[in-house]
Amino acid sequence: IHRTVSADTCVAISAAAAMVGVEVLDIPVSGQREEALRGELVAIVGGDAAVLARALPVLQSYSGLVRHMGPLGSGQNMKLVNNVLGFANGTIAIMAIEAAEALGLDPHSAMDVLCAGGASSAALVSMVRKFMPDPTFCERASGLMNKDTRLFSAFRERAGLARLPLEDLALDRVKHIVP
């Protein structure tokens, strides 16, 4: 299962698949088309280690990093942690660009410096290269951000953890990018 869904969805799919002799791994990936073409995706795996061992050659053909996180659903949960942190980083990047503009700095030059300097992050670079130039990308991504943040919140609540500021920052990013 490469799509980012809840761990419960993975368990339900696995139960149905087991009835016909099919084994399931949850393997959401981090990265985009460009990384896949270069074999640089991050494959985040949940499920049986023996099944992963059989699937590993295929995963390594498009992933630079494959990490087994634990039982079925663990890949999904780690992907949600990764996504929420990325979304929160994006919100902070937006705040920095807005601050630079408010201070009278050229926003394009500010973005160049932020992307090349010590403040750079994958979220910042993605926002500058993909989100800002393409409003349709923003619209599509905002739905995924909202879904993944809500899935993360449900996972966190089931684990008995208090609400994290990351969730608020992640949801705030959705408000910033929707035109």
Secondary structure, 3 states (H helix, E strand, C coil): CCCCCCHHHHHHHHHHHHCCCCCCCECCEECCHHHHHCCCEEEEEECCHHHHHHHHHHHHCCEEEEEEEECCCHHHHHHHHHHHHHHHHHHHHHHHHHHHHHCCCCHHHHHHHHHHCCCCCHHHHHHHHHHCCCHHHHHHHHHHHHHHHHHHHHHHHHCCCCCCHHHHHHHHHHHHHCC
